[in-house]
Amino acid sequence: MLVRVICSMACAAMIVAAQDEKIENKPADSRQFTVEPGTHIPLSLINSVSTKNSVPGDRVYLETVFPILVDGKIVIPPGSYVAGTITEVQRPGKVKGRGEFHLRFDSLTLPNGTTRDFRARVSGIDGRASEELDRKEGSIKSEGNKGGDARTVAETAAAGASVGALAGGVSGAAGMGAGIGAAAGAAAGLMGVLFTRGPEAVLAKGTTLEMVLDRPVNFETSELDFSNSPMRRGSSDGPGPLPSKKSQTVPARRWPLD
C-alpha cells in the first residue's frame, strides 16, 4: 500500500514539474494581434494593369507603403507584399461604354515570410489618376471621352470648312465650298469617332491604391519578428497614374492643299 502511495506522489510531482517547465518556456509577451475588418491599408502597384492587355485571372502585385499598427506594435510593415486577381475585364466600346475591371486582393506576405490568405477590396484610388472607382460595384473605370469625341468632330469640320472655302474661292463660290467642306469634315470626324474605342482603364506601375479588409487577420507575437528581415528598396517605384487624355493637347489636323 505504501509503495502505491509513493508512486502516486512521484507521478503527481512529475506532472506538476512538466507543467511548470511549459510555463517557464512560454514567451512572456506571447499574444495575438488582430488587424480588424474595416482597416484601410495603402498599397503601391508593382506591375501595371490595363483593360487592353488584362484578362480575368491575371495576377496583380502590390506592396504596402505605410505601417499598420495594433496596440502600438507594427504588424504590417511597409514593403509587405499583397497579391490580387483581376476578376472581370470590359474593354471600352467604339460608340459608347468605358473600360472597366474588377480587382480582388487575395494574400499578404510580411517581410519575414509570414503569409495570410484573406479577401479585401479596393476602397480608394490615387487622386492623380483619371480613372474612377465605383465603390458600390468595386470596379475601376476609365474616364469618359464625350468631350474628346465632340472636339474631334468640330476640328475635322473646321478643317474641312477651311479647305472647302479655299477650293470654293477658286471657283467663285467660297461660301458653298466652306459649307460642303464643313459637312465633309464633320462626317469624317464622326466616322473616326465611331471606329475608335474610348479610353482604356489603365493603372500604371507606382499608382497608389487603398484596400479595406472585410475579415480579421490574426498574427502571433512570434510571427512579427522582423529583426532578421532584409532591408530592401521599394519595387513599385514608377511614374504613377497616367495623365488624363482630356488634359492632353491634341494637335490640329492639317489637310493637304496640294
Residue pairs with C-beta under 8 A, 6 or more apart in sequence:
27 221
27 222
29 221
30 220
30 221
30 222
31 220
31 221
32 218
32 219
32 220
32 221
33 70
33 71
33 73
33 75
33 218
33 219
33 220
33 221
33 224
34 70
34 216
34 217
34 218
34 219
35 68
35 70
35 75
35 76
35 213
35 216
35 217
35 218
35 219
36 213
36 216
37 213
37 214
37 215
37 216
38 212
38 213
39 68
39 212
39 213
40 123
40 124
40 210
40 211
40 212
41 64
41 66
41 68
41 76
41 82
41 120
41 210
41 211
41 212
41 213
42 64
42 65
42 66
42 124
42 208
42 209
42 210
43 62
43 63
43 64
43 65
43 82
43 208
43 209
43 210
43 211
44 62
44 63
44 65
44 206
44 207
44 208
44 209
44 234
44 236
45 60
45 61
45 62
45 203
45 204
45 205
45 206
45 207
45 208
45 209
45 236
45 238
46 61
46 62
46 63
46 205
46 235
46 236
47 60
47 61
47 205
48 202
48 203
48 204
48 205
48 238
49 58
49 60
49 86
49 101
49 103
49 202
49 203
50 200
50 201
50 202
50 203
51 89
51 90
51 91
51 92
51 99
51 100
51 101
51 142
51 200
51 201
51 202
52 91
52 99
52 200
52 202
54 86
54 89
54 101
55 86
55 89
56 86
56 87
56 88
56 89
57 85
57 86
58 85
58 86
59 83
59 84
59 85
59 86
60 83
60 84
60 85
60 86
60 103
61 81
61 82
61 83
61 84
62 81
62 82
62 83
62 84
62 105
62 209
62 236
63 78
63 79
63 80
63 81
63 82
63 234
63 235
63 236
64 76
64 77
64 78
64 79
64 80
64 82
65 78
65 208
65 234
65 236
66 78
67 74
67 76
67 77
67 78
68 74
68 75
68 76
69 75
73 224
74 224
74 226
75 219
75 224
76 108
76 110
77 110
77 111
77 226
78 234
79 111
79 232
79 234
80 108
80 109
80 110
80 111
81 108
81 109
82 105
82 107
82 108
82 109
82 211
83 105
83 106
83 107
83 109
84 103
84 104
84 105
84 106
85 103
85 104
85 106
86 101
86 102
86 103
87 102
87 103
87 104
88 100
88 101
88 102
88 139
89 100
89 101
90 97
90 99
90 100
90 101
91 99
91 197
91 200
92 98
92 99
92 142
92 197
92 198
92 199
92 200
92 201
93 197
93 198
94 194
94 195
94 196
94 197
94 198
95 194
96 198
97 198
98 141
98 142
98 143
98 144
98 198
98 199
98 201
99 141
99 142
99 198
99 199
99 200
99 201
99 202
100 139
100 140
100 141
100 142
100 201
101 139
101 140
101 201
102 137
102 138
102 139
102 140
103 122
103 138
103 140
103 209
104 119
104 120
104 121
105 118
105 119
105 120
105 121
105 122
105 211
106 117
106 118
106 119
107 115
107 116
107 117
107 118
108 115
108 116
108 118
108 217
109 115
110 223
110 224
110 226
110 229
111 226
111 229
111 230
111 232
112 223
112 225
112 226
112 228
112 229
114 219
114 223
114 224
116 217
116 219
118 213
118 215
118 217
119 214
119 215
120 211
120 212
120 213
120 214
121 138
121 211
121 212
121 214
122 133
122 138
122 140
122 209
122 210
122 211
123 135
123 210
123 211
123 212
124 133
124 209
124 210
125 131
125 132
125 133
125 140
125 203
125 207
125 208
125 209
125 210
126 207
126 208
126 209
126 240
126 241
128 240
128 241
129 203
129 207
129 241
129 242
130 142
130 143
130 199
130 241
130 242
130 243
130 244
130 245
130 246
131 140
131 141
131 142
131 143
131 201
131 202
131 203
131 241
132 140
132 141
132 142
132 143
133 139
133 140
133 141
134 140
134 141
140 201
140 203
141 201
142 198
142 199
142 200
142 201
142 202
143 199
143 244
143 245
143 246
144 198
145 198
145 199
145 245
145 246
147 246
148 245
148 246
148 250
149 193
151 250
152 189
152 192
152 193
152 250
153 186
153 189
153 190
153 193
154 189
155 189
155 250
155 252
155 253
156 185
156 186
156 188
156 189
156 192
156 253
157 182
157 183
157 185
157 186
157 189
158 182
158 185
159 185
159 252
159 253
159 254
159 255
160 181
160 182
160 183
160 184
160 185
160 186
160 188
160 255
161 178
161 179
161 181
161 182
161 185
162 178
162 181
162 255
163 181
163 185
163 255
163 257
164 177
164 178
164 179
164 180
164 181
164 182
164 184
165 174
165 175
165 177
165 178
165 181
166 177
166 257
167 177
167 181
168 174
168 175
168 176
168 177
168 178
168 180
168 181
169 177
171 177
199 245
202 242
203 209
203 241
204 238
204 239
204 240
204 241
204 242
205 236
205 238
205 239
205 240
206 236
206 237
206 238
206 239
206 240
207 238
207 240
207 241
208 240
